[in-house]
Amino acid sequence: MSHRIESLEQFTGLWMSIYERGGKPDWSHILPYYDDGIRFRDSIQEIRGLGAFAEMTERLTARSKDLKFVIHKSAMDGRDIFIEWEMILRFKRYPRSSLYGSSRLTLNADGKIVDQRDYFDLWGDIFDNIPWFGKRYRKFMRNKFG
């Protein structure tokens, strides 16, 4: 079996099936589509290597009680895939929250994901779901940065 991404439809099918296992994500079927030298970055961390990436996915699974993922828009341009997504998660003692973001994934010549950059506002999306804090946080952000 060849583990290469050849189309946007194939990629979105693989990506969406990560989250179809009773609320607990499972990346085992998609990890072979990542290059051994994967570089992953988001607003929290930078990870290099497939082993470290797999460990990060395991940490996310362990931390969340329920996790769902919806791709709202997607596009592919040559070796670059762009997705706009919503991650709906619930941590062990907190209400369900939605994180909104986008990702750019780059494929190498073998059709494997060699670079992934996720963009999202982690704190803003989480704080919006805390009734007494969300409005204060947004007011602070507008006053300081808007």
Beta strands, then each sheet from edge to edge (+ up, - down):
strand 1: 34-41
strand 2: 46-48
strand 3: 64-77
strand 4: 80-91
strand 5: 97-107
strand 6: 113-120
sheet 1: 2+ 1- 6- 5+ 4- 3+
end
